[in-house]
């Protein structure tokens, strides 16, 4: 299987949605752990500002403080790593790199 097919399988196109923190517009999400499409209670991170989102009723909504508080410590460490990676992507974007308008999520 080619890398482009892997990317197609891992990326799910969605109706445009906007990060409520920074205003970045998205039209797709990419699963960083496999090829499943987003489902209820999955977590996503804005690739521009690092805001956290939770999948509810087929839409990405900001993760509440209560939801975050209920994550175990290992999961919080994992989210910190995602935010670290997001900062790298943001630095690349500021340097002029281009690419699809994606958010990343954990299934």
N, C-alpha and C positions, 0 to 999 in steps of 0.2 A: 504494500500500500504506500502510495506516495505521501510526502509531507503535506501537499495541498489537500489531499483527500482527508488526512487526519484533521487538518484545520477545519475543513467543511463540517466534519462530523462533530467536532467539539464546539463549534460556534452555532448559536441559534439566533436567527434573525427575529426581531420583534418590532412591534409598532414603536415609533419614536417615543422616547420618554426623556424627561429632563431631570438632572440632579437638582434637588431642592436646595442644596447648599451652595453650589458654584454655578449652576445654570448650564453645565455641559450637556449636550444632547447625545443620546445613544440610540442606536438602531439594532444592536446585537449584544449578546452576552456570550462569554466563552467559559466553559467548565474547565477548571484547571486540574481536575482530578480524574477525568474520564470523559465519556461521550454522552452521558445522560443529559436530557433537556432539563431546564429548570422546573422545579416542582415546589409545592407548598413548603414554607419554612426554610428554603435555601437562603444562603447569605450571599450578598454581592457587595462589591466595593467600587465606588466611583474611581475610574482610572485617572481622573484629573485632580480631585481633592481628597480622596480617601474616605469620603462619607460612607457609612455602612447602610445597607438596605436589606430587608427581609422580604421574601416572596410571600404575598398574601392574596388569595383570590385571583391569581393570575397576573398580579401587578407587583412591581418593586416599590415598597414603601419604606420610609426611613425606619431604621431599627430603633426601637424605644429603649430608654434607659433600663426599664424593667427586663426587656429581652436580653440586653447586654449583660446585666447583672446575673442573669440565670445561666450564662455560658460558663462552662468549667474553665479552670485556669489554663489547661492545655489548649483549649479552643481560643482563649484570649491571646495566648502566645502565638498561635497560628495566625490570628487576625493581625497581630503586630507585624508578623513577617509579610503578610499581604500588603500592609500599608508601606513597609519598607520597599517592596518591589514596585508599588504604585509610584513612589517618589522617584524611582529610577526612570520609569516611563514618562513621568511629568517632565523631568529634566531633559529627556530625549526630545519631547515635544517642543519644549522651549528652545531647544537647539535647532529646530526646524525639521525634525523627522516627521514623516506623515504615515498614516495608516488608517485602518477602519475605526469607526467610533464604537468602541467596545467597553463593556463593563466585565469584570471577571467575577465568577461566583464559585462557591463551594457547595457541592451536593451533599 
